[in-house]
Amino acid sequence: MSQIEDKTNVLLPSWIFKKAQDKEHLKDLVLQYMKRYPEYRVKSIKNGFAICIKS
């Protein structure tokens, strides 16, 4: 199976974007939040979603 088929979009809560002070802080908050989904690895953040690959 290719990685394209394994992509999953995880909707991120709005509080992450409100709380983030800068891009680096946003990244840290997203990675902290995504610990709830240990089977997913974040590849990027786009339009309020974490674009993930299933590990």
PyMOL Python script that loads the backbone (N, CA, C, O; Angstrom):
from pymol import cmd

cmd.read_pdbstr("""\
ATOM      1  N   MET A   1       0.852  -1.191   0.000  1.00  0.00           N
ATOM      2  CA  MET A   1       0.000   0.000   0.000  1.00  0.00           C
ATOM      3  C   MET A   1       0.888   1.241   0.000  1.00  0.00           C
ATOM      4  O   MET A   1       1.898   1.278   0.702  1.00  0.00           O
ATOM      5  N   SER A   2       0.527   2.238  -0.767  1.00  0.00           N
ATOM      6  CA  SER A   2       1.338   3.450  -0.856  1.00  0.00           C
ATOM      7  C   SER A   2       1.013   4.419   0.281  1.00  0.00           C
ATOM      8  O   SER A   2      -0.020   4.302   0.940  1.00  0.00           O
ATOM      9  N   GLN A   3       1.911   5.372   0.493  1.00  0.00           N
ATOM     10  CA  GLN A   3       1.703   6.359   1.551  1.00  0.00           C
ATOM     11  C   GLN A   3       0.514   7.251   1.259  1.00  0.00           C
ATOM     12  O   GLN A   3      -0.122   7.745   2.190  1.00  0.00           O
ATOM     13  N   ILE A   4       0.196   7.470  -0.009  1.00  0.00           N
ATOM     14  CA  ILE A   4      -0.946   8.315  -0.352  1.00  0.00           C
ATOM     15  C   ILE A   4      -2.220   7.718   0.220  1.00  0.00           C
ATOM     16  O   ILE A   4      -3.079   8.448   0.714  1.00  0.00           O
ATOM     17  N   GLU A   5      -2.350   6.410   0.161  1.00  0.00           N
ATOM     18  CA  GLU A   5      -3.534   5.736   0.692  1.00  0.00           C
ATOM     19  C   GLU A   5      -3.560   5.761   2.213  1.00  0.00           C
ATOM     20  O   GLU A   5      -4.627   5.650   2.817  1.00  0.00           O
ATOM     21  N   ASP A   6      -2.410   5.903   2.831  1.00  0.00           N
ATOM     22  CA  ASP A   6      -2.320   5.890   4.285  1.00  0.00           C
ATOM     23  C   ASP A   6      -2.520   7.263   4.910  1.00  0.00           C
ATOM     24  O   ASP A   6      -2.540   7.375   6.135  1.00  0.00           O
ATOM     25  N   LYS A   7      -2.670   8.315   4.102  1.00  0.00           N
ATOM     26  CA  LYS A   7      -2.820   9.659   4.656  1.00  0.00           C
ATOM     27  C   LYS A   7      -4.152   9.798   5.376  1.00  0.00           C
ATOM     28  O   LYS A   7      -5.187   9.322   4.910  1.00  0.00           O
ATOM     29  N   THR A   8      -4.098  10.461   6.521  1.00  0.00           N
ATOM     30  CA  THR A   8      -5.291  10.732   7.317  1.00  0.00           C
ATOM     31  C   THR A   8      -5.248  12.181   7.758  1.00  0.00           C
ATOM     32  O   THR A   8      -4.198  12.681   8.159  1.00  0.00           O
ATOM     33  N   ASN A   9      -6.385  12.857   7.686  1.00  0.00           N
ATOM     34  CA  ASN A   9      -6.496  14.232   8.169  1.00  0.00           C
ATOM     35  C   ASN A   9      -7.142  14.205   9.542  1.00  0.00           C
ATOM     36  O   ASN A   9      -8.248  13.691   9.712  1.00  0.00           O
ATOM     37  N   VAL A  10      -6.444  14.762  10.518  1.00  0.00           N
ATOM     38  CA  VAL A  10      -6.970  14.848  11.876  1.00  0.00           C
ATOM     39  C   VAL A  10      -7.314  16.312  12.143  1.00  0.00           C
ATOM     40  O   VAL A  10      -6.440  17.179  12.121  1.00  0.00           O
ATOM     41  N   LEU A  11      -8.587  16.573  12.394  1.00  0.00           N
ATOM     42  CA  LEU A  11      -9.030  17.939  12.691  1.00  0.00           C
ATOM     43  C   LEU A  11      -8.433  18.386  14.016  1.00  0.00           C
ATOM     44  O   LEU A  11      -8.580  17.713  15.036  1.00  0.00           O
ATOM     45  N   LEU A  12      -7.764  19.517  13.987  1.00  0.00           N
ATOM     46  CA  LEU A  12      -7.150  20.058  15.200  1.00  0.00           C
ATOM     47  C   LEU A  12      -8.114  21.026  15.868  1.00  0.00           C
ATOM     48  O   LEU A  12      -8.800  21.786  15.184  1.00  0.00           O
ATOM     49  N   PRO A  13      -8.176  21.008  17.206  1.00  0.00           N
ATOM     50  CA  PRO A  13      -9.079  21.930  17.901  1.00  0.00           C
ATOM     51  C   PRO A  13      -8.619  23.380  17.748  1.00  0.00           C
ATOM     52  O   PRO A  13      -7.424  23.661  17.652  1.00  0.00           O
ATOM     53  N   SER A  14      -9.577  24.281  17.728  1.00  0.00           N
ATOM     54  CA  SER A  14      -9.272  25.694  17.516  1.00  0.00           C
ATOM     55  C   SER A  14      -8.393  26.284  18.613  1.00  0.00           C
ATOM     56  O   SER A  14      -7.655  27.236  18.362  1.00  0.00           O
ATOM     57  N   TRP A  15      -8.458  25.732  19.831  1.00  0.00           N
ATOM     58  CA  TRP A  15      -7.664  26.291  20.929  1.00  0.00           C
ATOM     59  C   TRP A  15      -6.167  26.200  20.631  1.00  0.00           C
ATOM     60  O   TRP A  15      -5.390  27.018  21.124  1.00  0.00           O
ATOM     61  N   ILE A  16      -5.758  25.225  19.839  1.00  0.00           N
ATOM     62  CA  ILE A  16      -4.334  25.096  19.508  1.00  0.00           C
ATOM     63  C   ILE A  16      -3.863  26.335  18.745  1.00  0.00           C
ATOM     64  O   ILE A  16      -2.795  26.877  19.027  1.00  0.00           O
ATOM     65  N   PHE A  17      -4.663  26.776  17.783  1.00  0.00           N
ATOM     66  CA  PHE A  17      -4.279  27.926  16.962  1.00  0.00           C
ATOM     67  C   PHE A  17      -4.390  29.229  17.754  1.00  0.00           C
ATOM     68  O   PHE A  17      -3.607  30.154  17.535  1.00  0.00           O
ATOM     69  N   LYS A  18      -5.354  29.309  18.670  1.00  0.00           N
ATOM     70  CA  LYS A  18      -5.509  30.507  19.503  1.00  0.00           C
ATOM     71  C   LYS A  18      -4.377  30.629  20.511  1.00  0.00           C
ATOM     72  O   LYS A  18      -3.908  31.730  20.800  1.00  0.00           O
ATOM     73  N   LYS A  19      -3.939  29.492  21.045  1.00  0.00           N
ATOM     74  CA  LYS A  19      -2.920  29.485  22.098  1.00  0.00           C
ATOM     75  C   LYS A  19      -1.493  29.644  21.551  1.00  0.00           C
ATOM     76  O   LYS A  19      -0.603  30.134  22.247  1.00  0.00           O
ATOM     77  N   ALA A  20      -1.292  29.223  20.303  1.00  0.00           N
ATOM     78  CA  ALA A  20       0.061  29.250  19.725  1.00  0.00           C
ATOM     79  C   ALA A  20       0.586  30.678  19.608  1.00  0.00           C
ATOM     80  O   ALA A  20      -0.095  31.561  19.085  1.00  0.00           O
ATOM     81  N   GLN A  21       1.787  30.889  20.093  1.00  0.00           N
ATOM     82  CA  GLN A  21       2.401  32.209  20.073  1.00  0.00           C
ATOM     83  C   GLN A  21       3.196  32.441  18.791  1.00  0.00           C
ATOM     84  O   GLN A  21       3.370  33.580  18.358  1.00  0.00           O
ATOM     85  N   ASP A  22       3.673  31.362  18.193  1.00  0.00           N
ATOM     86  CA  ASP A  22       4.412  31.438  16.934  1.00  0.00           C
ATOM     87  C   ASP A  22       4.380  30.062  16.272  1.00  0.00           C
ATOM     88  O   ASP A  22       3.771  29.126  16.790  1.00  0.00           O
ATOM     89  N   LYS A  23       5.032  29.955  15.143  1.00  0.00           N
ATOM     90  CA  LYS A  23       4.990  28.715  14.367  1.00  0.00           C
ATOM     91  C   LYS A  23       5.592  27.536  15.140  1.00  0.00           C
ATOM     92  O   LYS A  23       5.065  26.424  15.096  1.00  0.00           O
ATOM     93  N   GLU A  24       6.674  27.782  15.830  1.00  0.00           N
ATOM     94  CA  GLU A  24       7.342  26.727  16.599  1.00  0.00           C
ATOM     95  C   GLU A  24       6.460  26.263  17.762  1.00  0.00           C
ATOM     96  O   GLU A  24       6.389  25.068  18.052  1.00  0.00           O
ATOM     97  N   HIS A  25       5.797  27.200  18.420  1.00  0.00           N
ATOM     98  CA  HIS A  25       4.885  26.866  19.517  1.00  0.00           C
ATOM     99  C   HIS A  25       3.696  26.067  18.982  1.00  0.00           C
ATOM    100  O   HIS A  25       3.239  25.123  19.627  1.00  0.00           O
ATOM    101  N   LEU A  26       3.200  26.442  17.808  1.00  0.00           N
ATOM    102  CA  LEU A  26       2.104  25.706  17.170  1.00  0.00           C
ATOM    103  C   LEU A  26       2.520  24.256  16.936  1.00  0.00           C
ATOM    104  O   LEU A  26       1.766  23.329  17.233  1.00  0.00           O
ATOM    105  N   LYS A  27       3.706  24.073  16.409  1.00  0.00           N
ATOM    106  CA  LYS A  27       4.216  22.726  16.158  1.00  0.00           C
ATOM    107  C   LYS A  27       4.262  21.909  17.453  1.00  0.00           C
ATOM    108  O   LYS A  27       3.848  20.750  17.472  1.00  0.00           O
ATOM    109  N   ASP A  28       4.760  22.509  18.522  1.00  0.00           N
ATOM    110  CA  ASP A  28       4.835  21.820  19.812  1.00  0.00           C
ATOM    111  C   ASP A  28       3.441  21.443  20.323  1.00  0.00           C
ATOM    112  O   ASP A  28       3.241  20.335  20.820  1.00  0.00           O
ATOM    113  N   LEU A  29       2.480  22.364  20.201  1.00  0.00           N
ATOM    114  CA  LEU A  29       1.117  22.090  20.667  1.00  0.00           C
ATOM    115  C   LEU A  29       0.466  20.972  19.854  1.00  0.00           C
ATOM    116  O   LEU A  29      -0.226  20.117  20.408  1.00  0.00           O
ATOM    117  N   VAL A  30       0.687  20.981  18.551  1.00  0.00           N
ATOM    118  CA  VAL A  30       0.116  19.935  17.696  1.00  0.00           C
ATOM    119  C   VAL A  30       0.722  18.581  18.055  1.00  0.00           C
ATOM    120  O   VAL A  30      -0.005  17.596  18.179  1.00  0.00           O
ATOM    121  N   LEU A  31       2.027  18.521  18.221  1.00  0.00           N
ATOM    122  CA  LEU A  31       2.665  17.251  18.568  1.00  0.00           C
ATOM    123  C   LEU A  31       2.208  16.750  19.928  1.00  0.00           C
ATOM    124  O   LEU A  31       2.044  15.546  20.125  1.00  0.00           O
ATOM    125  N   GLN A  32       2.002  17.657  20.857  1.00  0.00           N
ATOM    126  CA  GLN A  32       1.491  17.285  22.177  1.00  0.00           C
ATOM    127  C   GLN A  32       0.069  16.727  22.053  1.00  0.00           C
ATOM    128  O   GLN A  32      -0.250  15.703  22.658  1.00  0.00           O
ATOM    129  N   TYR A  33      -0.779  17.390  21.277  1.00  0.00           N
ATOM    130  CA  TYR A  33      -2.150  16.941  21.066  1.00  0.00           C
ATOM    131  C   TYR A  33      -2.185  15.583  20.367  1.00  0.00           C
ATOM    132  O   TYR A  33      -3.006  14.730  20.704  1.00  0.00           O
ATOM    133  N   MET A  34      -1.313  15.387  19.413  1.00  0.00           N
ATOM    134  CA  MET A  34      -1.325  14.156  18.619  1.00  0.00           C
ATOM    135  C   MET A  34      -0.841  12.934  19.393  1.00  0.00           C
ATOM    136  O   MET A  34      -0.922  11.815  18.886  1.00  0.00           O
ATOM    137  N   LYS A  35      -0.347  13.124  20.598  1.00  0.00           N
ATOM    138  CA  LYS A  35       0.000  11.976  21.443  1.00  0.00           C
ATOM    139  C   LYS A  35      -1.236  11.139  21.739  1.00  0.00           C
ATOM    140  O   LYS A  35      -1.122   9.977  22.129  1.00  0.00           O
ATOM    141  N   ARG A  36      -2.415  11.722  21.555  1.00  0.00           N
ATOM    142  CA  ARG A  36      -3.677  10.995  21.735  1.00  0.00           C
ATOM    143  C   ARG A  36      -3.886   9.979  20.627  1.00  0.00           C
ATOM    144  O   ARG A  36      -4.703   9.066  20.753  1.00  0.00           O
ATOM    145  N   TYR A  37      -3.147  10.143  19.546  1.00  0.00           N
ATOM    146  CA  TYR A  37      -3.263   9.265  18.376  1.00  0.00           C
ATOM    147  C   TYR A  37      -1.883   8.659  18.083  1.00  0.00           C
ATOM    148  O   TYR A  37      -1.238   9.043  17.108  1.00  0.00           O
ATOM    149  N   PRO A  38      -1.433   7.727  18.911  1.00  0.00           N
ATOM    150  CA  PRO A  38      -0.063   7.215  18.770  1.00  0.00           C
ATOM    151  C   PRO A  38       0.207   6.487  17.453  1.00  0.00           C
ATOM    152  O   PRO A  38       1.362   6.315  17.065  1.00  0.00           O
ATOM    153  N   GLU A  39      -0.851   6.062  16.769  1.00  0.00           N
ATOM    154  CA  GLU A  39      -0.651   5.345  15.511  1.00  0.00           C
ATOM    155  C   GLU A  39      -0.418   6.281  14.322  1.00  0.00           C
ATOM    156  O   GLU A  39      -0.160   5.818  13.211  1.00  0.00           O
ATOM    157  N   TYR A  40      -0.508   7.605  14.553  1.00  0.00           N
ATOM    158  CA  TYR A  40      -0.317   8.572  13.472  1.00  0.00           C
ATOM    159  C   TYR A  40       0.936   9.407  13.670  1.00  0.00           C
ATOM    160  O   TYR A  40       1.286   9.784  14.788  1.00  0.00           O
ATOM    161  N   ARG A  41       1.609   9.687  12.550  1.00  0.00           N
ATOM    162  CA  ARG A  41       2.800  10.535  12.555  1.00  0.00           C
ATOM    163  C   ARG A  41       2.480  11.768  11.718  1.00  0.00           C
ATOM    164  O   ARG A  41       2.090  11.648  10.556  1.00  0.00           O
ATOM    165  N   VAL A  42       2.642  12.949  12.302  1.00  0.00           N
ATOM    166  CA  VAL A  42       2.299  14.204  11.620  1.00  0.00           C
ATOM    167  C   VAL A  42       3.326  14.514  10.545  1.00  0.00           C
ATOM    168  O   VAL A  42       4.530  14.532  10.801  1.00  0.00           O
ATOM    169  N   LYS A  43       2.826  14.762   9.323  1.00  0.00           N
ATOM    170  CA  LYS A  43       3.682  15.146   8.207  1.00  0.00           C
ATOM    171  C   LYS A  43       3.604  16.646   7.955  1.00  0.00           C
ATOM    172  O   LYS A  43       4.601  17.269   7.591  1.00  0.00           O
ATOM    173  N   SER A  44       2.402  17.236   8.152  1.00  0.00           N
ATOM    174  CA  SER A  44       2.245  18.671   7.934  1.00  0.00           C
ATOM    175  C   SER A  44       0.957  19.144   8.603  1.00  0.00           C
ATOM    176  O   SER A  44       0.151  18.345   9.082  1.00  0.00           O
ATOM    177  N   ILE A  45       0.788  20.460   8.620  1.00  0.00           N
ATOM    178  CA  ILE A  45      -0.423  21.087   9.153  1.00  0.00           C
ATOM    179  C   ILE A  45      -0.967  21.967   8.040  1.00  0.00           C
ATOM    180  O   ILE A  45      -0.251  22.799   7.484  1.00  0.00           O
ATOM    181  N   LYS A  46      -2.250  21.771   7.721  1.00  0.00           N
ATOM    182  CA  LYS A  46      -2.835  22.541   6.618  1.00  0.00           C
ATOM    183  C   LYS A  46      -4.328  22.730   6.865  1.00  0.00           C
ATOM    184  O   LYS A  46      -5.055  21.772   7.126  1.00  0.00           O
ATOM    185  N   ASN A  47      -4.769  23.978   6.779  1.00  0.00           N
ATOM    186  CA  ASN A  47      -6.200  24.315   6.891  1.00  0.00           C
ATOM    187  C   ASN A  47      -6.869  23.744   8.145  1.00  0.00           C
ATOM    188  O   ASN A  47      -8.003  23.268   8.085  1.00  0.00           O
ATOM    189  N   GLY A  48      -6.170  23.791   9.268  1.00  0.00           N
ATOM    190  CA  GLY A  48      -6.751  23.335  10.527  1.00  0.00           C
ATOM    191  C   GLY A  48      -6.669  21.830  10.748  1.00  0.00           C
ATOM    192  O   GLY A  48      -7.234  21.313  11.711  1.00  0.00           O
ATOM    193  N   PHE A  49      -5.971  21.128   9.867  1.00  0.00           N
ATOM    194  CA  PHE A  49      -5.828  19.686   9.982  1.00  0.00           C
ATOM    195  C   PHE A  49      -4.363  19.303  10.125  1.00  0.00           C
ATOM    196  O   PHE A  49      -3.475  19.955   9.575  1.00  0.00           O
ATOM    197  N   ALA A  50      -4.132  18.237  10.873  1.00  0.00           N
ATOM    198  CA  ALA A  50      -2.823  17.602  10.891  1.00  0.00           C
ATOM    199  C   ALA A  50      -2.880  16.527   9.812  1.00  0.00           C
ATOM    200  O   ALA A  50      -3.711  15.622   9.884  1.00  0.00           O
ATOM    201  N   ILE A  51      -2.017  16.618   8.825  1.00  0.00           N
ATOM    202  CA  ILE A  51      -1.936  15.614   7.767  1.00  0.00           C
ATOM    203  C   ILE A  51      -0.977  14.538   8.273  1.00  0.00           C
ATOM    204  O   ILE A  51       0.202  14.798   8.514  1.00  0.00           O
ATOM    205  N   CYS A  52      -1.505  13.332   8.426  1.00  0.00           N
ATOM    206  CA  CYS A  52      -0.741  12.277   9.100  1.00  0.00           C
ATOM    207  C   CYS A  52      -0.561  11.052   8.225  1.00  0.00           C
ATOM    208  O   CYS A  52      -1.310  10.817   7.278  1.00  0.00           O
ATOM    209  N   ILE A  53       0.455  10.282   8.573  1.00  0.00           N
ATOM    210  CA  ILE A  53       0.719   8.976   7.977  1.00  0.00           C
ATOM    211  C   ILE A  53       0.562   7.960   9.098  1.00  0.00           C
ATOM    212  O   ILE A  53       1.084   8.133  10.199  1.00  0.00           O
ATOM    213  N   LYS A  54      -0.170   6.899   8.791  1.00  0.00           N
ATOM    214  CA  LYS A  54      -0.350   5.849   9.791  1.00  0.00           C
ATOM    215  C   LYS A  54       0.931   5.060   9.929  1.00  0.00           C
ATOM    216  O   LYS A  54       1.483   4.581   8.938  1.00  0.00           O
ATOM    217  N   SER A  55       1.407   4.924  11.157  1.00  0.00           N
ATOM    218  CA  SER A  55       2.678   4.224  11.415  1.00  0.00           C
ATOM    219  C   SER A  55       2.485   2.738  11.472  1.00  0.00           C
ATOM    220  O   SER A  55       3.447   1.999  11.680  1.00  0.00           O
TER     221      SER A  55
END
""", "prot")
cmd.dss("prot")
cmd.show_as("cartoon", "prot")
cmd.util.cbc("prot")
cmd.orient("prot")
